[in-house]
Amino acid sequence: MPAKTDAHPLQGKKAPDFTLESSSGTMLNLSSLKGKRVVLYFYPKDDTSGCTLEAKEFRDAAEKFNEAGAIVLGISPDSVISHCKFISKHGLNFQLLADPDHSVAEKYCVWAEKSMYGKKYMGIVRTTFLIGNDGKIEHVWSKVKPQGHAEEVLQVINSIK
């Protein structure tokens, strides 16, 4: 049974298109991936503990995502240079996209006020979107806990083929 989808304003709607610089050195346009399933995950910062755990789980499950016909893409406000260092350090096998002005995060409603130790600031709310072959958002995971998340995403992908 698929995990419960949190209420999200984009659930069931066409995924907002974007073009961002990729860790591969090219510009990636989401609409160019139409016809493929895309796991689009937003994370706060390269090389922090939770973000590294999440990225390594997606890395380790790459073959399963390929078998399921899904492309994994990560997005954070970090620069492409930071992304490339993160990929190299942890042997990541998927592209990371740079959203330094958080414009794409805002389109996906994941740029929000957060709080740590009583201090409020704006940042990424860890969220994953499963975008279907038709470009519509099939499933949303909000306020993601990194451990076990990649497997949870795979379970949903395999349940709604």
C-alpha positions as CSV (number, residue, x, y, z in Angstrom):
1,M,0.0,0.0,0.0
2,P,1.4,3.4,-0.9
3,A,2.5,5.7,1.9
4,K,0.0,8.4,2.8
5,T,0.5,11.5,0.7
6,D,0.7,14.7,2.7
7,A,-1.7,17.4,1.5
8,H,0.2,19.5,-0.9
9,P,-1.0,22.2,-3.3
10,L,0.7,20.6,-6.3
11,Q,-0.6,17.0,-5.8
12,G,-2.2,15.8,-9.0
13,K,-1.3,19.0,-11.0
14,K,1.2,19.5,-13.8
15,A,4.7,19.8,-12.3
16,P,5.9,23.4,-12.7
17,D,8.5,23.5,-15.4
18,F,12.0,24.9,-14.8
19,T,15.5,25.1,-16.3
20,L,18.4,24.8,-13.8
21,E,22.1,24.4,-14.1
22,S,23.1,20.7,-13.5
23,S,26.1,19.1,-11.9
24,S,26.7,17.6,-15.3
25,G,27.6,21.1,-16.6
26,T,24.5,21.5,-18.7
27,M,21.2,23.3,-18.3
28,L,18.4,20.8,-17.5
29,N,14.8,21.5,-18.4
30,L,12.1,19.5,-16.7
31,S,9.8,19.4,-19.7
32,S,12.6,17.7,-21.7
33,L,12.0,14.7,-19.5
34,K,8.3,14.3,-20.3
35,G,7.5,10.7,-21.0
36,K,9.8,9.6,-18.1
37,R,9.1,9.3,-14.4
38,V,11.1,11.8,-12.3
39,V,11.9,11.6,-8.6
40,L,12.5,15.3,-7.8
41,Y,13.8,15.7,-4.3
42,F,14.5,19.0,-2.6
43,Y,17.1,19.0,0.2
44,P,18.5,21.8,2.3
45,K,22.3,21.6,1.9
46,D,25.1,19.6,0.4
47,D,27.3,17.5,2.7
48,T,25.2,17.8,5.9
49,S,24.3,14.7,7.8
50,G,20.7,14.3,6.8
51,C,21.2,15.4,3.2
52,T,24.2,13.0,2.8
53,L,22.2,10.1,4.2
54,E,19.3,10.8,1.8
55,A,21.6,11.2,-1.2
56,K,23.5,8.0,-0.4
57,E,20.3,6.0,-0.2
58,F,19.2,7.3,-3.6
59,R,22.7,6.4,-4.9
60,D,22.6,2.9,-3.5
61,A,19.1,2.3,-5.0
62,A,20.0,3.6,-8.4
63,E,19.7,0.3,-10.2
64,K,16.2,-0.2,-8.7
65,F,15.1,3.3,-9.8
66,N,16.5,2.5,-13.3
67,E,14.5,-0.8,-13.4
68,A,11.4,1.1,-12.3
69,G,12.0,3.6,-15.2
70,A,12.6,6.6,-12.9
71,I,15.2,9.3,-13.0
72,V,16.4,10.8,-9.7
73,L,17.2,14.5,-9.5
74,G,18.2,16.5,-6.4
75,I,17.7,20.2,-6.0
76,S,19.1,22.5,-3.3
77,P,20.2,26.2,-3.2
78,D,23.9,25.2,-3.3
79,S,26.1,26.1,-6.3
80,V,27.1,23.6,-9.0
81,I,30.6,23.7,-7.6
82,S,29.3,22.6,-4.2
83,H,27.2,19.9,-5.9
84,C,30.2,18.6,-7.8
85,K,32.2,18.3,-4.6
86,F,29.3,16.6,-2.9
87,I,28.9,14.1,-5.8
88,S,32.6,13.4,-5.9
89,K,33.0,12.9,-2.1
90,H,30.1,10.4,-1.9
91,G,30.1,8.8,-5.3
92,L,26.6,10.0,-6.2
93,N,25.3,8.6,-9.5
94,F,22.6,11.1,-10.4
95,Q,22.4,14.8,-11.2
96,L,22.1,17.6,-8.7
97,L,20.5,20.9,-9.7
98,A,21.5,24.4,-8.4
99,D,18.6,26.7,-7.4
100,P,20.6,29.5,-5.7
101,D,17.8,32.0,-5.8
102,H,15.3,29.3,-4.6
103,S,12.9,30.2,-7.4
104,V,12.1,26.6,-8.3
105,A,11.8,25.7,-4.6
106,E,9.2,28.5,-4.4
107,K,7.3,27.2,-7.4
108,Y,7.1,23.8,-5.6
109,C,6.1,25.4,-2.3
110,V,9.1,24.0,-0.4
111,W,10.8,27.3,0.5
112,A,9.4,28.2,3.9
113,E,10.1,29.7,7.3
114,K,12.0,27.3,9.5
115,S,13.2,27.5,13.1
116,M,16.3,26.2,14.8
117,Y,17.2,26.9,18.4
118,G,14.5,29.6,18.5
119,K,16.0,31.4,15.4
120,K,13.7,31.7,12.4
121,Y,15.0,31.6,8.9
122,M,14.0,30.7,5.4
123,G,15.0,27.4,3.8
124,I,14.1,24.2,2.0
125,V,11.6,21.9,3.6
126,R,12.8,18.5,2.6
127,T,10.2,17.3,0.1
128,T,10.1,14.7,-2.7
129,F,7.8,14.8,-5.8
130,L,7.1,11.8,-8.0
131,I,6.3,13.2,-11.4
132,G,4.6,10.8,-13.8
133,N,5.2,10.2,-17.5
134,D,2.5,12.8,-18.3
135,G,4.3,15.5,-16.3
136,K,1.7,15.5,-13.5
137,I,2.7,15.1,-9.8
138,E,1.7,11.6,-8.8
139,H,2.8,11.6,-5.2
140,V,4.3,14.1,-2.7
141,W,6.3,13.4,0.5
142,S,6.6,16.4,2.7
143,K,8.9,16.9,5.7
144,V,10.8,13.9,4.7
145,K,12.9,11.9,7.2
146,P,16.0,10.9,5.2
147,Q,16.5,7.4,6.6
148,G,14.6,4.8,4.5
149,H,13.2,7.5,2.2
150,A,14.6,6.1,-1.1
151,E,13.0,2.7,-0.4
152,E,9.7,4.4,0.5
153,V,9.8,6.2,-2.9
154,L,10.5,2.9,-4.7
155,Q,7.6,1.2,-3.0
156,V,5.2,3.9,-4.2
157,I,6.7,3.9,-7.7
158,N,6.2,0.1,-8.0
159,S,2.7,0.2,-6.6
160,I,1.4,2.7,-9.1
161,K,3.0,1.5,-12.3
